[in-house]
């Protein structure tokens, strides 16, 4: 079983992207036009919708992404 992974980066045009890899090794990418400092306030329906990361399944994934988001967004905002 693969480990959960969440990463953010700037693409060649300076757009902010994120990638979530679930425990089965499936990855999805998402574009963020203006990522907020924190996503702690978002509900469980926000991340799995098709515009973010449709491979998010359940609270474990959501809590993992919320923790990692804070670390990753700080890196891309530098």
Kinemage of the C-alpha trace (Angstrom):
@kinemage 1
@onewidth
@group {chain A} dominant
@subgroup {mainchain}
@vectorlist {calphas} color= white
{ca unk a 1} P 0.000 0.000 0.000
{ca unk a 2} L 1.337 3.431 -0.937
{ca unk a 3} L 1.651 6.222 1.594
{ca unk a 4} L -0.532 9.316 1.469
{ca unk a 5} L 1.199 12.263 -0.152
{ca unk a 6} L 0.198 15.897 -0.695
{ca unk a 7} L 2.432 18.383 -2.466
{ca unk a 8} L 2.141 21.865 -3.979
{ca unk a 9} L 4.300 23.610 -6.580
{ca unk a 10} L 4.312 26.431 -9.113
{ca unk a 11} L 4.053 25.309 -12.716
{ca unk a 12} L 5.987 26.860 -15.613
{ca unk a 13} L 3.475 29.729 -15.844
{ca unk a 14} L 3.601 30.509 -12.115
{ca unk a 15} L 0.237 28.876 -11.345
{ca unk a 16} L -0.054 27.000 -8.056
{ca unk a 17} L -0.851 23.306 -8.375
{ca unk a 18} L -1.387 20.516 -5.862
{ca unk a 19} L -1.229 16.744 -6.101
{ca unk a 20} L -2.811 14.250 -3.713
{ca unk a 21} L -1.749 10.616 -3.869
{ca unk a 22} L -3.968 8.202 -1.975
{ca unk a 23} L -3.066 4.924 -0.287
{ca unk a 24} L -3.626 2.981 -3.517
{ca unk a 25} L -1.133 5.121 -5.434
{ca unk a 26} L -3.765 7.090 -7.392
{ca unk a 27} L -2.898 10.762 -7.909
{ca unk a 28} L -4.981 13.769 -8.854
{ca unk a 29} L -3.821 17.315 -9.608
{ca unk a 30} L -5.633 20.558 -8.846
{ca unk a 31} L -5.102 24.207 -9.841
{ca unk a 32} L -5.358 26.901 -7.138
{ca unk a 33} L -5.889 30.438 -8.482
{ca unk a 34} L -5.467 32.015 -5.039
{ca unk a 35} L -4.787 29.471 -2.319
{ca unk a 36} L -5.801 30.620 1.169
{ca unk a 37} L -3.338 30.452 4.072
{ca unk a 38} L -5.386 27.674 5.665
{ca unk a 39} L -8.126 25.258 4.647
{ca unk a 40} L -9.041 24.285 8.221
{ca unk a 41} L -12.472 25.863 7.781
{ca unk a 42} L -13.537 23.769 4.784
{ca unk a 43} L -16.084 21.007 5.196
{ca unk a 44} L -15.730 17.367 4.164
{ca unk a 45} L -17.417 18.027 0.819
{ca unk a 46} L -14.792 20.542 -0.381
{ca unk a 47} L -11.732 18.383 -1.093
{ca unk a 48} L -13.283 15.347 -2.818
{ca unk a 49} L -15.297 17.340 -5.313
{ca unk a 50} L -14.164 16.903 -8.888
{ca unk a 51} L -12.544 20.354 -8.959
{ca unk a 52} L -10.042 19.499 -6.252
{ca unk a 53} L -9.108 15.902 -5.538
{ca unk a 54} L -11.771 13.304 -6.378
{ca unk a 55} L -9.653 10.490 -4.902
{ca unk a 56} L -10.142 11.880 -1.357
{ca unk a 57} L -12.068 9.275 0.611
{ca unk a 58} L -13.020 9.966 4.195
{ca unk a 59} L -11.806 11.849 7.196
{ca unk a 60} L -8.305 10.380 7.306
{ca unk a 61} L -7.507 11.800 3.859
{ca unk a 62} L -9.091 15.169 4.671
{ca unk a 63} L -7.192 15.595 7.945
{ca unk a 64} L -3.922 14.560 6.264
{ca unk a 65} L -4.384 17.140 3.491
{ca unk a 66} L -5.315 19.906 5.936
{ca unk a 67} L -2.097 19.269 7.919
{ca unk a 68} L 0.124 19.056 4.839
{ca unk a 69} L -1.548 22.017 3.113
{ca unk a 70} L -0.209 24.425 5.759
{ca unk a 71} L 3.336 23.228 5.134
{ca unk a 72} L 3.081 23.164 1.354
{ca unk a 73} L 1.293 26.499 0.851
{ca unk a 74} L 4.010 28.248 2.873
{ca unk a 75} L 6.609 26.871 0.409
{ca unk a 76} L 4.832 28.124 -2.726
{ca unk a 77} L 4.017 31.559 -1.326
{ca unk a 78} L 7.708 32.424 -0.802
